[in-house]
Amino acid sequence: MALSRRKFIASTAQFASVAAVLPIFESLELEKFHFAATPGYSLRIFGTNWGFDGDLEQFCLKAKAEGYDGIEVWCPGSKEGRQTLLATVKKHNLGFGLLVGGGSSDPVKHFSEFKTSLADAVAMQPVYINCHSGRDYFTLEQNRPFIELTTQSTASSGVPIYHETHRARILFAAHITKQYLETFPALRLTLDISHWCNVHHSLLDDQQATVNLALSRTAHIHARVGHDQGPQVSDPRAPEWANALKAHFAWWDTVVKTKASEGKPLTMLAEFGPPTYMPALPYTQMPLANQWEINAHMMKLWRERYAK
């Protein structure tokens, strides 16, 4: 007999609650992870306000209470907004990373938007800046100024600036990213490899060399779990996503080992998103799981697995 919508939602919530209290690695059947950390290695985990139903003050208060080290938000477009952000994170003793990007379909205008946003972000001296840079349909020469600008800005300001492996942006696919990594030795990545799983309709088993190159150049991780049909599983605690989850942990483990051996810091963002990134019920668009709980669950997994 089919479940009513109310019973289905109740049973889904009940399952999520059960999954959340299972012993962390027992429930996921992940192999134990061991690594040697050289002095200088550190892990800081940030929370996203994407999908958060509240203002900045409420978000920072909740992120701090949950145990995040900081927050990642879009760089405010106004001076007042930037001042408010700085005051609020200081009040709650949170680090912050900033997102910057551009929206125009014209490469020249897009770069101008990006340049302005980047300058505003650098002036705030965040822990890092994550770039939603360029477009997937811009040529390498049209995208070149974005990477050259961020390389120069990092050198002059000391603020680490990374480009995200994101659909519709410069680094939307593994094979394209390989070209940029080979062309620009200073290019460093925000690895959101869930996008590549979607783009390439796979868990990337057939592009291991390219993935390894990307992992070696990763400095920040957007740690969402994707699969061969989309950029986000419904709930990473569910057993049907075990293969996708294990693949992502293998990638993250590699980055952590590299950073730990080099004695370099690593930042991660818990970035499972709201509908329609998160699958939802038809008509009502009610999410199949609780976004905040999933991100907090993943944050605690990473801290237990990767913090020293």
Buried (B, 14 or more C-beta within 10 A) or exposed (E): EEEEEEEBBEEBBEBBEEBBEEEEBEBBEBEEBEBEBEEEBBBBBBBBBBBBEEEBEEBBBBBBEBEBBBBBBBBBEEEEBBEBBBEBBEEBEBBBBBBBBBEEEEBEEBBEBBBBBBBBBBEBEBBBBBBBBBBBEBEBEBBBBBBEBBBEBBEEBEBBBBBBBBBEBBBBBBEBBBEBBEEBEEBBBBBBBBBBBBBBEBBBEEBEEBBEBBBEBBBBBBBBBBBEEEBBBBBBBBEEBEEBBBBBBBBBBBBBBBBBEEEEBBBBBBBBBBBEBBBBBEEEEEBBBBBBBBBBBBBBBBBEBBEE
